[in-house]
Amino acid sequence: MLVVITTDFIRALFGQCRDTRWFGPRMTDSGSDEEVQNKVNLKVKTTTEGYDITVPEKATILKVKTVLSTKINQPPEKLCLIFSGKILKDHETLTKLSIKDGMAIHLVIRNSQR
């Protein structure tokens, strides 16, 4: 008798284990060998409101703006994100900027395109 144990079965049995010592790298739902990126929760603050978003830890600022734009119904081009007093550029990554889980970034929504 041959028993086949799939990755999905292991995940269901043990949960989404982040410790890869036992099972090797986690696979994506597509079944590829690339590791699943860890997610970070960010607090995005304006002068009047706050939003919580979840993005991959290696996401670019453009990706953060895109996720945020769907939440606040504004195009990404109108969003300006600020961290530690610095305006963030679209090509920069959260990793490069040392933005980690639970940190806050500030949002300014531009009235018109520059």
DSSP file (Angstrom, degrees, kcal/mol; ACC not computed):
  #  RESIDUE AA STRUCTURE BP1 BP2  ACC     N-H-->O    O-->H-N    N-H-->O    O-->H-N    TCO  KAPPA ALPHA  PHI   PSI    X-CA   Y-CA   Z-CA
    1    1 A M              0   0    0      0, 0.0     2,-0.5     0, 0.0     0, 0.0   0.000 360.0 360.0 360.0 131.2    0.0    0.0    0.0
    2    2 A L        -     0   0    0      2,-0.0     2,-0.5     0, 0.0     0, 0.0  -0.901 360.0-163.5-106.6 126.8    1.4    3.4   -1.0
    3    3 A V        -     0   0    0     -2,-0.5     2,-0.6     2,-0.0     0, 0.0  -0.948   3.6-158.9-112.2 125.3    0.5    6.5    1.0
    4    4 A V        -     0   0    0     -2,-0.5     2,-0.6     2,-0.0    -2,-0.0  -0.907   2.8-163.7-105.8 123.0    1.0    9.9   -0.5
    5    5 A I        -     0   0    0     -2,-0.6     2,-0.1     4,-0.0    -2,-0.0  -0.924  12.2-156.0-107.9 118.5    1.3   12.8    1.9
    6    6 A T     >  -     0   0    0     -2,-0.6     4,-2.0     1,-0.1     5,-0.1  -0.458  28.4-113.3 -90.9 164.1    0.9   16.1    0.3
    7    7 A T  H  > S+     0   0    0      1,-0.2     4,-2.7     2,-0.2     5,-0.2   0.879 118.5  57.1 -60.2 -38.9    2.1   19.5    1.4
    8    8 A D  H  > S+     0   0    0      1,-0.2     4,-2.5     2,-0.2    -1,-0.2   0.884 105.2  50.8 -61.5 -38.2   -1.5   20.6    1.9
    9    9 A F  H  > S+     0   0    0      2,-0.2     4,-2.5     1,-0.2    -1,-0.2   0.926 110.3  48.9 -64.3 -44.4   -2.0   17.7    4.3
   10   10 A I  H  X S+     0   0    0     -4,-2.0     4,-3.1     2,-0.2     5,-0.3   0.925 112.2  49.0 -60.5 -44.8    1.1   18.6    6.3
   11   11 A R  H  X S+     0   0    0     -4,-2.7     4,-2.5     1,-0.2    -1,-0.2   0.918 112.3  47.8 -61.4 -43.4   -0.1   22.2    6.5
   12   12 A A  H  < S+     0   0    0     -4,-2.5    -1,-0.2     2,-0.2    -2,-0.2   0.884 116.2  44.8 -64.9 -37.2   -3.6   21.2    7.6
   13   13 A L  H  < S+     0   0    0     -4,-2.5    -2,-0.2    -5,-0.2    -1,-0.2   0.912 130.6  20.3 -72.9 -44.0   -2.1   18.8   10.2
   14   14 A F  H  < S-     0   0    0     -4,-3.1    -2,-0.2     1,-0.3    -3,-0.2   0.440 102.2-128.3-108.7  -1.8    0.6   21.2   11.6
   15   15 A G     <  -     0   0    0     -4,-2.5     2,-2.1    -5,-0.3    -1,-0.3  -0.242  58.9 -35.7  79.4-175.7   -0.7   24.6   10.6
   16   16 A Q  S    S-     0   0    0     -4,-0.1     2,-0.2    -2,-0.0    -1,-0.1  -0.512  74.1-164.9 -81.9  73.1    1.3   27.2    8.7
   17   17 A C        -     0   0    0     -2,-2.1    -2,-0.1     1,-0.2     6,-0.1  -0.427  16.6-167.1 -66.6 124.9    4.6   26.3   10.5
   18   18 A R        +     0   0    0     -2,-0.2     2,-1.0     7,-0.0    -1,-0.2   0.583  65.6  95.0 -88.0 -11.0    7.2   29.0   10.1
   19   19 A D    >>  -     0   0    0      1,-0.2     3,-0.7     6,-0.0     4,-0.5  -0.713  53.4-177.0 -83.1 105.6    9.9   26.8   11.4
   20   20 A T  H 3>  +     0   0    0     -2,-1.0     4,-2.1     1,-0.2    -1,-0.2   0.427  59.9  93.4 -87.0   2.2   11.4   25.3    8.2
   21   21 A R  H 34 S+     0   0    0      1,-0.2    -1,-0.2     2,-0.2    -2,-0.0   0.854  94.4  36.9 -61.6 -32.5   13.9   23.0   10.0
   22   22 A W  H <4 S+     0   0    0     -3,-0.7    -1,-0.2     2,-0.1    -2,-0.2   0.845 132.0  21.7 -90.3 -35.7   11.4   20.2    9.9
   23   23 A F  H  < S-     0   0    0     -4,-0.5    -2,-0.2     1,-0.3    -3,-0.1   0.458  97.2-126.5-115.5  -1.9    9.7   20.6    6.5
   24   24 A G     <  -     0   0    0     -4,-2.1    -1,-0.3    -5,-0.1    -2,-0.1  -0.319  65.2 -12.5  79.3-172.7   12.1   22.6    4.4
   25   25 A P  S    S-     0   0    0      0, 0.0     2,-0.2     0, 0.0    -6,-0.0  -0.272  77.5-111.7 -61.8 144.5   10.9   25.8    2.7
   26   26 A R        -     0   0    0     10,-0.1    10,-0.3    -8,-0.1     2,-0.3  -0.495  30.6-133.9 -74.2 146.8    7.2   26.5    2.6
   27   27 A M        -     0   0    0     -2,-0.2     6,-0.2     8,-0.2     8,-0.1  -0.724  15.3-116.4-101.6 152.9    5.6   26.3   -0.9
   28   28 A T    >   -     0   0    0      4,-0.8     3,-1.9     6,-0.4    -1,-0.1  -0.311  35.0-101.3 -77.2 169.2    3.2   28.7   -2.3
   29   29 A D  T 3  S+     0   0    0      1,-0.3    -1,-0.1     2,-0.1   -21,-0.0   0.773 122.9  63.9 -62.4 -25.1   -0.4   27.7   -3.2
   30   30 A S  T 3  S-     0   0    0      1,-0.1    -1,-0.3     2,-0.0    -3,-0.0   0.635 114.7-118.3 -74.0 -11.6    0.7   27.5   -6.8
   31   31 A G    <   +     0   0    0     -3,-1.9    -2,-0.1     1,-0.2    -1,-0.1   0.560  64.2 143.8  88.6   8.0    3.0   24.7   -5.8
   32   32 A S        -     0   0    0      1,-0.1    -4,-0.8     2,-0.1    -1,-0.2  -0.294  59.5-118.6 -77.1 168.0    6.2   26.4   -6.8
   33   33 A D  S    S+     0   0    0     -6,-0.2    -1,-0.1     2,-0.1     2,-0.1   0.533  76.6 112.4 -85.3  -6.7    9.4   26.0   -4.8
   34   34 A E  S    S-     0   0    0      1,-0.1    -6,-0.4    -9,-0.0     2,-0.1  -0.387  74.9-108.2 -69.1 145.9    9.8   29.7   -3.9
   35   35 A E        -     0   0    0     -8,-0.1     2,-0.3     1,-0.1    -8,-0.2  -0.413  32.0-108.2 -71.5 147.4    9.3   30.5   -0.3
   36   36 A V        -     0   0    0    -10,-0.3     2,-0.2    -2,-0.1   -10,-0.1  -0.605  38.0-118.3 -73.4 131.4    6.2   32.3    0.8
   37   37 A Q        -     0   0    0     -2,-0.3     2,-0.1     1,-0.1    -1,-0.1  -0.476  25.6-116.1 -71.7 140.6    7.0   35.8    1.8
   38   38 A N        -     0   0    0     -2,-0.2    19,-3.1    18,-0.1    20,-0.3  -0.437  31.1-129.6 -69.1 151.6    6.3   36.8    5.4
   39   39 A K  E     -A   56   0A   0     17,-0.3     2,-0.4    18,-0.1    62,-0.1  -0.749  14.8-154.9-104.6 151.9    3.7   39.5    5.8
   40   40 A V  E     -A   55   0A   0     15,-3.1    15,-2.2    -2,-0.3     2,-0.5  -0.973  11.0-138.4-124.4 143.1    3.9   42.7    7.8
   41   41 A N  E     -A   54   0A   0     -2,-0.4    61,-3.6    13,-0.2     2,-0.4  -0.881  25.1-169.1 -98.4 127.2    1.1   44.6    9.3
   42   42 A L  E     -A   53   0A   0     11,-2.8    11,-2.2    -2,-0.5     2,-0.6  -0.899  19.2-140.0-118.4 146.8    1.5   48.4    8.9
   43   43 A K  E     -Ab  52 104A   0     60,-2.4    62,-2.6    -2,-0.4     2,-0.6  -0.930  18.6-162.4-102.4 121.5   -0.4   51.2   10.5
   44   44 A V  E     -Ab  51 105A   0      7,-3.4     7,-2.8    -2,-0.6     2,-0.4  -0.924  11.0-166.1-108.9 123.1   -1.0   54.0    7.9
   45   45 A K  E     -Ab  50 106A   0     60,-2.6    62,-3.1    -2,-0.6     5,-0.2  -0.894  15.3-179.9-117.4 136.8   -2.0   57.3    9.5
   46   46 A T        -     0   0    0      3,-3.2    62,-0.1    -2,-0.4     5,-0.0  -0.573  52.3 -92.4-109.5-176.0   -3.4   60.6    8.1
   47   47 A T  S    S+     0   0    0     60,-0.3     3,-0.1    -2,-0.2    61,-0.1   0.751 124.7  21.8 -69.8 -20.9   -4.1   63.6   10.1
   48   48 A T  S    S+     0   0    0      1,-0.1     2,-0.3     0, 0.0    -1,-0.2   0.632 124.1  32.5-119.9 -19.9   -7.7   62.4   10.6
   49   49 A E        -     0   0    0      2,-0.0    -3,-3.2     0, 0.0     2,-0.3  -0.863  55.3-146.4-138.2 168.0   -7.8   58.6   10.1
   50   50 A G  E     -A   45   0A   0     -2,-0.3     2,-0.3    -5,-0.2    -5,-0.2  -0.992  11.4-167.4-136.6 146.7   -5.8   55.4   10.5
   51   51 A Y  E     -A   44   0A   0     -7,-2.8    -7,-3.4    -2,-0.3     2,-0.5  -0.971  12.5-145.1-132.7 146.3   -5.7   52.3    8.4
   52   52 A D  E     +A   43   0A   0     -2,-0.3     2,-0.3    -9,-0.2    -9,-0.2  -0.957  25.6 173.9-110.6 128.6   -4.3   48.8    8.9
   53   53 A I  E     -A   42   0A   0    -11,-2.2   -11,-2.8    -2,-0.5     2,-0.4  -0.927  22.3-145.4-131.2 158.1   -2.8   47.0    5.9
   54   54 A T  E     +A   41   0A   0     -2,-0.3   -13,-0.2   -13,-0.2   -15,-0.0  -0.992  28.2 159.2-125.3 126.2   -0.9   43.8    5.4
   55   55 A V  E     -A   40   0A   0    -15,-2.2   -15,-3.1    -2,-0.4     9,-0.0  -0.916  48.5 -79.7-138.5 162.2    1.7   43.5    2.7
   56   56 A P  E >   -A   39   0A   0      0, 0.0     3,-2.0     0, 0.0   -17,-0.3  -0.383  42.1-121.7 -61.7 144.7    4.7   41.2    2.0
   57   57 A E  T 3  S+     0   0    0    -19,-3.1    38,-0.3     1,-0.3    42,-0.1   0.734 112.8  48.2 -63.9 -21.5    7.7   42.2    4.1
   58   58 A K  T 3  S+     0   0    0    -20,-0.3    -1,-0.3    36,-0.2    38,-0.1   0.174  85.5 135.8-101.7  17.1    9.8   42.8    0.9
   59   59 A A    <   -     0   0    0     -3,-2.0    35,-2.4    34,-0.1    36,-0.3  -0.243  54.1-120.9 -65.6 150.5    7.1   44.8   -0.9
   60   60 A T  B  >  -E   93   0B   0     33,-0.2     4,-1.9     1,-0.1    33,-0.2  -0.442  26.6-109.7 -81.0 165.2    7.9   48.0   -2.7
   61   61 A I  H  > S+     0   0    0     31,-2.2     4,-2.7    29,-0.5    29,-0.2   0.856 121.2  58.8 -64.0 -34.3    6.4   51.3   -1.7
   62   62 A L  H  > S+     0   0    0     28,-1.9     4,-2.3    30,-0.3    -1,-0.2   0.904 104.9  49.8 -61.0 -40.4    4.4   51.1   -5.0
   63   63 A K  H  > S+     0   0    0     27,-0.3     4,-2.5     2,-0.2     5,-0.2   0.908 110.1  50.5 -63.4 -41.9    2.9   47.8   -3.8
   64   64 A V  H  X S+     0   0    0     -4,-1.9     4,-2.6     1,-0.2    -2,-0.2   0.926 111.4  48.4 -60.9 -44.8    2.0   49.4   -0.4
   65   65 A K  H  X S+     0   0    0     -4,-2.7     4,-2.7     1,-0.2    -2,-0.2   0.888 110.3  51.9 -62.5 -39.5    0.3   52.3   -2.2
   66   66 A T  H  X S+     0   0    0     -4,-2.3     4,-1.3     2,-0.2    -2,-0.2   0.925 111.9  44.9 -64.5 -45.3   -1.6   49.9   -4.5
   67   67 A V  H  X S+     0   0    0     -4,-2.5     4,-0.9     1,-0.2     3,-0.3   0.925 116.5  47.0 -62.6 -44.5   -2.9   47.9   -1.5
   68   68 A L  H  X S+     0   0    0     -4,-2.6     4,-2.0    -5,-0.2     3,-0.4   0.865 104.3  61.1 -66.1 -37.3   -3.8   51.1    0.3
   69   69 A S  H  X>S+     0   0    0     -4,-2.7     5,-1.2     1,-0.3     4,-1.2   0.848 102.3  51.4 -62.4 -34.7   -5.5   52.6   -2.7
   70   70 A T  H  <5S+     0   0    0     -4,-1.3    -1,-0.3    -3,-0.3    -2,-0.2   0.816 110.9  49.8 -70.3 -28.7   -8.1   49.9   -2.8
   71   71 A K  H  <5S+     0   0    0     -4,-0.9    -2,-0.2    -3,-0.4    -1,-0.2   0.847 122.2  29.8 -77.4 -35.0   -8.8   50.4    0.9
   72   72 A I  H  <5S-     0   0    0     -4,-2.0    -2,-0.2     2,-0.2    -1,-0.2   0.393 103.1-121.9-109.5   2.5   -9.3   54.2    0.7
   73   73 A N  T  <5S+     0   0    0     -4,-1.2    -3,-0.2    -5,-0.2    -4,-0.1   0.906  70.4 121.6  59.4  46.5  -10.6   54.5   -2.9
   74   74 A Q      < -     0   0    0     -5,-1.2    -1,-0.2    -6,-0.1    -2,-0.2  -0.986  68.3-104.9-133.5 144.1   -7.8   56.8   -4.2
   75   75 A P    >   -     0   0    0      0, 0.0     3,-1.8     0, 0.0     4,-0.4  -0.415  28.4-120.9 -68.9 146.7   -5.4   56.1   -7.0
   76   76 A P  G >  S+     0   0    0      0, 0.0     3,-1.5     0, 0.0   -10,-0.1   0.802 109.3  67.3 -56.9 -30.1   -1.8   55.2   -6.0
   77   77 A E  G 3  S+     0   0    0      1,-0.3    33,-0.0     3,-0.0   -12,-0.0   0.763  98.5  51.8 -63.5 -24.4   -0.5   58.2   -7.9
   78   78 A K  G <  S+     0   0    0     -3,-1.8    32,-3.3    35,-0.1     2,-0.4   0.514  92.2  95.5 -89.2  -4.9   -2.2   60.6   -5.4
   79   79 A L  E <   -C  109   0A   0     -3,-1.5     2,-0.5    -4,-0.4    30,-0.2  -0.726  50.2-172.7 -95.3 134.4   -0.7   58.9   -2.4
   80   80 A C  E     -C  108   0A   0     28,-2.4    28,-2.5    -2,-0.4     2,-0.4  -0.985   9.9-159.2-123.8 118.6    2.5   60.1   -0.7
   81   81 A L  E     -C  107   0A   0     -2,-0.5     7,-2.9     7,-0.4     2,-0.4  -0.811   5.7-166.8-103.1 140.2    3.9   57.9    2.1
   82   82 A I  E     +CD 106  87A   0     24,-2.7    24,-3.0    -2,-0.4     2,-0.4  -0.983   9.1 176.3-129.3 134.3    6.3   59.3    4.7
   83   83 A F  E >  S- D   0  86A   0      3,-2.3     3,-1.7    -2,-0.4    22,-0.1  -0.990  73.9  -7.8-139.3 129.5    8.4   57.4    7.2
   84   84 A S  T 3  S-     0   0    0     -2,-0.4     3,-0.1     1,-0.3    -1,-0.1   0.864 129.6 -55.7  53.1  40.0   10.9   59.0    9.6
   85   85 A G  T 3  S+     0   0    0      1,-0.2     2,-0.4     0, 0.0    -1,-0.3   0.565 114.5 116.6  75.6   8.5   10.4   62.3    8.0
   86   86 A K  E <   -D   83   0A   0     -3,-1.7    -3,-2.3     0, 0.0     2,-0.4  -0.925  67.2-126.2-115.9 133.0   11.3   61.0    4.5
   87   87 A I  E     -D   82   0A   0     -2,-0.4     2,-0.3    -5,-0.2    -5,-0.2  -0.633  34.3-129.3 -73.2 127.2    9.1   60.9    1.5
   88   88 A L        -     0   0    0     -7,-2.9    -7,-0.4    -2,-0.4     2,-0.3  -0.611  13.6-136.1 -86.6 136.7    9.2   57.3    0.3
   89   89 A K    >   -     0   0    0     -2,-0.3     3,-1.4     1,-0.1   -28,-0.4  -0.656  19.0-119.7 -92.2 147.1    9.9   56.5   -3.4
   90   90 A D  T 3  S+     0   0    0     -2,-0.3   -28,-1.9     1,-0.3   -29,-0.5   0.797 109.9  51.9 -56.0 -34.6    7.9   53.9   -5.3
   91   91 A H  T 3  S+     0   0    0    -30,-0.2    -1,-0.3   -31,-0.2     2,-0.0   0.630  88.1 100.2 -82.5 -12.9   10.9   51.7   -6.1
   92   92 A E    <   -     0   0    0     -3,-1.4   -31,-2.2   -32,-0.1     2,-0.3  -0.352  66.0-136.2 -72.0 154.3   12.2   51.4   -2.5
   93   93 A T  B  >  -E   60   0B   0    -33,-0.2     4,-1.9     1,-0.1   -33,-0.2  -0.766  17.2-121.4-110.4 157.6   11.4   48.3   -0.5
   94   94 A L  T  4>S+     0   0    0    -35,-2.4     5,-2.6    -2,-0.3     4,-0.5   0.888 115.1  54.0 -60.5 -38.9   10.2   48.0    3.1
   95   95 A T  T >45S+     0   0    0    -38,-0.3     3,-1.2   -36,-0.3    -1,-0.2   0.936 108.0  48.0 -61.5 -47.7   13.2   45.9    3.8
   96   96 A K  T 345S+     0   0    0      1,-0.3    -1,-0.2     2,-0.1    -2,-0.2   0.858 114.2  47.2 -61.7 -36.0   15.6   48.6    2.5
   97   97 A L  T 3<5S-     0   0    0     -4,-1.9    -1,-0.3     2,-0.1    -2,-0.2   0.461 110.5-123.0 -85.6  -1.4   13.8   51.2    4.6
   98   98 A S  T < 5 +     0   0    0     -3,-1.2     2,-0.7    -4,-0.5    -3,-0.2   0.843  54.1 158.5  59.3  37.1   13.9   49.0    7.7
   99   99 A I      < -     0   0    0     -5,-2.6    -1,-0.2    -6,-0.1     2,-0.2  -0.835  19.0-177.2 -91.4 119.7   10.1   49.2    8.0
  100  100 A K    >   -     0   0    0     -2,-0.7     3,-2.0     1,-0.2   -60,-0.1  -0.609  33.9 -58.4-117.6 172.8    9.0   46.3   10.1
  101  101 A D  T 3  S+     0   0    0      1,-0.3   -59,-0.2    -2,-0.2    -1,-0.2  -0.195 119.4  15.3 -52.1 132.2    5.8   44.7   11.3
  102  102 A G  T 3  S+     0   0    0    -61,-3.6    -1,-0.3     1,-0.3   -60,-0.2   0.328  92.4 133.2  87.3  -6.9    3.6   47.0   13.5
  103  103 A M    <   -     0   0    0     -3,-2.0   -60,-2.4   -62,-0.3     2,-0.4  -0.324  51.0-125.4 -76.7 161.4    5.3   50.2   12.4
  104  104 A A  E     -b   43   0A   0    -62,-0.2     2,-0.3    -3,-0.1   -60,-0.2  -0.864  21.5-174.0-109.0 139.9    3.5   53.3   11.4
  105  105 A I  E     -b   44   0A   0    -62,-2.6   -60,-2.6    -2,-0.4     2,-0.3  -0.931  23.3-122.7-124.6 155.9    3.9   55.3    8.2
  106  106 A H  E     -bC  45  82A   0    -24,-3.0   -24,-2.7    -2,-0.3     2,-0.4  -0.757  19.1-152.2-104.2 146.0    2.2   58.6    7.4
  107  107 A L  E     - C   0  81A   0    -62,-3.1     2,-0.4    -2,-0.3   -60,-0.3  -0.952  11.1-175.3-121.5 132.2   -0.1   59.2    4.4
  108  108 A V  E     - C   0  80A   0    -28,-2.5   -28,-2.4    -2,-0.4     2,-0.6  -0.997  16.1-149.2-120.9 130.3   -0.7   62.4    2.5
  109  109 A I  E     - C   0  79A   0     -2,-0.4   -30,-0.2   -30,-0.2     2,-0.2  -0.889  16.8-137.5-101.0 118.4   -3.3   62.4   -0.3
  110  110 A R        -     0   0    0    -32,-3.3     3,-0.1    -2,-0.6     4,-0.0  -0.484   1.5-146.2 -74.8 142.1   -2.5   64.9   -3.0
  111  111 A N  S    S+     0   0    0     -2,-0.2     2,-0.3     1,-0.2    -1,-0.1   0.836  81.0  12.7 -75.5 -33.8   -5.4   67.0   -4.4
  112  112 A S  S    S-     0   0    0    -34,-0.1    -1,-0.2    -3,-0.0     2,-0.1  -0.941  88.0 -91.1-141.1 162.5   -3.9   67.1   -7.9
  113  113 A Q              0   0    0     -2,-0.3   -35,-0.1     1,-0.1    -2,-0.0  -0.413 360.0 360.0 -70.3 147.5   -1.2   65.4   -9.9
  114  114 A R              0   0    0     -2,-0.1    -1,-0.1    -4,-0.0     0, 0.0   0.424 360.0 360.0 -87.5 360.0    2.2   67.1   -9.9
